[in-house]
Amino acid sequence: MDSAPLKGGRGSATMVQKCKLCSRESSIDILSQTIKPYNAEDSEKFKTIVEFECRGLEPVDFQPQAGFAAEGAESGTPFNDINLLEKDWNDYDEKTKESVGIYEVTHKFVKC
């Protein structure tokens, strides 16, 4: 998780963006201590997996990409570098001799 410095030495944020019209600086910071796993028992329901501190910006969409990881629920087989760009992923678990996957990734943002 990279961070960029905020103008005036006010700390840093995960994403800093400057308005081209008014030069106002806005930021979104991923609160790393709020990152939580999404497990098999959470399947088919929404769960808070991360929180953001937003100043002047509001997220409206999420595009999952590479870097996700999973573990076989029954076998413990690790699956690393999962790419969810297509919002679906599947593989084969050699230990259980079964197909495994993540399907129809959806999201929603909730204001606190």
Protein Blocks (a to p, Z undefined) as FASTA:
>chain_A
ZZdddehhiacafbdcddfklopacdddddfklpccddfklgoiacdfbdcddehiacfb
dcddehiacddfklopacehiafklopacdddfklopacddehiacddddZZ
